[in-house]
Amino acid sequence: MSRRYLVARVGDFSMRLPRRGLIATLGIALAALAGAFAMLLIGDYPMSPAQVFGSLLGVGEDALASYFVTELRLPRAITALAVGAALGLSGGIFQSISNNPLGSPDVIGFTTGSATGALIAIIVIGGGPATTASGALIGGFATAIVVYLLAWRQGLTGTRLVLVGIGTAAVLSGLNSLLITRASLDAAQTAAQWLAGSLNASTSVEAWLVTGCLGVLVPSALVLGRPLRMLTFGDDIAIGAGVATERVRLWLVVIGVCLVSVATAAAGPIAFVALAAPQLAARLSRAEIGLGSSALMGAFLVVASDIVAQRLFAPTQLPVGVVTGALGGIYLIWLLAMQWRRRTA
């Protein structure tokens, strides 16, 4: 037993931590940070680690290197980490609420709803980046309200949430296609670029937006981590343990929608990260879905995918959403095949 768990003690407080889960979480965190540092090194203007550290510390002698690091690459790397963490954490929340590996914002319509709001801002209103981001936030929340109300039947179950969300996503996807086909050529091109999900235009504004929101939303989610774990055992057990199930579920939905809406507002709809991150982290740690490990895995996936998007066809840069979509499609096929095997076994 002692080999499988580590015990952390602070005064009279102690916590038992699974050794494999802790090692896996630390490994994912280090991989994400290493990937972010690699984003500072590589590009059309390659730099050495010494140049990067000098630029970050403000003691670099190469003004051009300092510009590339602090003004271009650092905001992009921070945005990639923050957007990935937001998507991974949101996926962990919704998969735990629904008790279903398909219960992610990509599948149940929240990402599509954010995209609908952004498309209305781009095509109908004709606003700039701030209006587009606001539209994505409003669209995500409006979709969440609709899905929640339609799925509510004297309570909320994971199966109803997923089924109603899939139907809502299909309707909104059709609406998005209609908006693009009815738009002017310039507006349609802008919308198509945004829908691809890209970090190419990331600035310090997006970096501060997402990291600031994470500073509020991550602690809120972690506070509800224990009640969320109780919900995975069923409402009867959770109620017996003193959990206000519907109130906790509602707050978790609000936090999850905020996370995915902010991420979509900053970088566009980056597909499949919220779906894959919690499951990959859980398989590495051989444990149930953890919110912290899901967030870290999401950060790693976006960082790694963006490196591939930058260098695969360099100097042409692909949108990161193209890479995550391709890899996520393969993952989804594998996940569905595994689910089918379990049911037929």
Stockholm file with secondary structure:
# STOCKHOLM 1.0

chainA/1-345         MSRRYLVARVGDFSMRLPRRGLIATLGIALAALAGAFAMLLIGDYPMSPAQVFGSLLGVGEDALASYFVTELRLPRAITALAVGAALGLSGGIFQSISNNPLGSPDVIGFTTGSATGALIAIIVIGGGPATTASGALIGGFATAIVVYLLAWRQGLTGTRLVLVGIGTAAVLSGLNSLLITRASLDAAQTAAQWLAGSLNASTSVEAWLVTGCLGVLVPSALVLGRPLRMLTFGDDIAIGAGVATERVRLWLVVIGVCLVSVATAAAGPIAFVALAAPQLAARLSRAEIGLGSSALMGAFLVVASDIVAQRLFAPTQLPVGVVTGALGGIYLIWLLAMQWRRRTA
#=GR chainA/1-345 SS CTTTEEEEEETTEEEEEEHHHHHHHHHHHHHHHHHHHHHHHCSSSCCCHHHHHHHHHTCCSCHHHHHIIIIIIHHHHHHHHHHHHHHHHHHHHHHHHHTCTTCSTTTTTHHHHHHHHHHIIIIIICCCHHHHHHHHHHHHHHHHHHHHHHHCSSSCCHHHHHHHHHHHHHHHHHHHHHHHHHSCHHHHHHHHHHHTCCCTTCCHHHHHHHHHHHHHHHHHHHHTHHHHHHHTTCHHHHHHTTCCHHHHHHHHHHHHHHHHHHHHHHHCCCTTHHHHHHHHHHHHHTSSCCHHHHHHHHHHHHHHHHHHHHHTTTTSCCCHHHHHHHHHHHHHHHHHHHHHHHHHC
#=GC SS_cons         CTTTEEEEEETTEEEEEEHHHHHHHHHHHHHHHHHHHHHHHCSSSCCCHHHHHHHHHTCCSCHHHHHIIIIIIHHHHHHHHHHHHHHHHHHHHHHHHHTCTTCSTTTTTHHHHHHHHHHIIIIIICCCHHHHHHHHHHHHHHHHHHHHHHHCSSSCCHHHHHHHHHHHHHHHHHHHHHHHHHSCHHHHHHHHHHHTCCCTTCCHHHHHHHHHHHHHHHHHHHHTHHHHHHHTTCHHHHHHTTCCHHHHHHHHHHHHHHHHHHHHHHHCCCTTHHHHHHHHHHHHHTSSCCHHHHHHHHHHHHHHHHHHHHHTTTTSCCCHHHHHHHHHHHHHHHHHHHHHHHHHC
//
